[in-house]
Amino acid sequence: MKRYQKFILILWIFGTTTMLYNQIPIAQSQAEQEASAAIQEADEKLTYVLKLLEEIPNYDEDIRNLTLQTDVARQLIKEAKDNYASSNFTISYQKATGAILQLDSIIGEIDSKIQSKTQNKIVVLTLVGVLAGLGAIVFSFLFISKIYPWYENKKIEEYSKLEIKYDNSRGDVK
């Protein structure tokens, strides 16, 4: 090999090594930012899930399971924070992302439960309204067909027993 070719090869190796070495902190900084953002998002979702769980009035088996799943997600967030403190940003990001996915699933289940209960209330109230309307219709029909004619007959019977007496001296009706 000629001298200038060796020089160019050495210069190329040195340049490539320098560029790669300079890219490592950039990639590490980017991984740190991604992990930090993921941990923050997971914390916010955890807070939201805990508020939703507090608002649910009936504690049943499904809510217990959701609480246990929330605890697992909380543990993942804790591990993500520990790995972040140890500068294991990739593992921290993975744990935080796993917690986010689990919390999204929990939020979806809670929303479906709330929506289901709301729909059940709407169905019950609609049924009560329809039954009240039917009751009013039946009462009206019964009143018009049975009670009102009975009332009219009783009124006629009572008034037919009345006698009209005239006081001839004054011309008044008693």
C-alpha positions, 0 to 999 in steps of 0.5 A, spaced: 500 500 500 502 506 498 503 511 504 497 516 502 492 510 502 495 508 509 494 515 511 487 516 508 485 509 511 488 511 518 484 518 517 478 514 515 478 510 521 480 515 526 474 520 523 469 514 524 471 512 531 470 519 533 463 520 530 461 514 533 464 516 540 460 522 539 454 519 538 454 515 544 452 521 549 447 523 544 443 516 544 444 516 551 441 523 552 435 521 548 434 514 552 434 518 558 429 523 556 425 518 553 425 514 560 424 520 564 418 522 559 415 515 560 416 515 567 412 521 568 406 519 563 406 512 568 405 516 574 400 521 571 396 515 569 397 511 576 394 517 579 388 518 574 387 510 575 387 511 583 382 517 583 377 512 578 378 507 583 376 511 589 370 513 585 367 507 584 362 506 590 361 498 590 367 494 591 366 487 588 371 482 585 372 485 579 375 492 583 379 487 587 382 485 581 383 492 578 386 494 584 391 488 584 393 490 577 394 497 579 399 495 584 403 491 579 403 497 575 405 501 581 411 496 582 413 497 575 413 504 575 418 503 582 422 499 578 423 504 572 425 509 577 430 505 580 433 503 574 433 511 571 437 512 578 442 507 576 442 510 569 439 504 566 435 508 561 433 503 556 430 498 562 427 504 565 423 506 559 421 499 558 418 498 565 415 505 564 412 503 558 409 496 560 406 500 566 403 505 561 400 499 557 397 496 563 394 502 566 391 504 559 388 497 560 385 498 567 382 505 565 379 501 559 376 496 564 374 502 569 371 506 563 367 500 561 364 498 568 362 505 569 359 506 562 355 499 563 352 501 570 350 508 567 347 504 561 343 499 566 341 506 570 338 508 563 334 502 562 331 501 569 329 509 569 326 508 562 322 501 564 320 505 570 317 511 566 314 506 561 311 502 566 308 509 569 306 511 563 302 504 562 299 505 569 296 512 567 293 510 560 290 504 564 287 508 570 285 513 564 281 508 561 278 505 567 276 512 569 273 513 563 270 506 562 268 504 569 268 510 574 266 516 571 259 512 568 258 509 575 259 516 578 254 519 573 249 514 575 250 515 583 249 522 581 243 521 578 240 517 583 242 522 589 239 527 585 232 523 583 231 522 591 231 530 592 224 533 592 223 540 590 218 544 595 215 551 593 214 556 599 208 559 596 208 565 600 215 567 598 216 564 591 222 561 594 225 554 592 227 550 598 
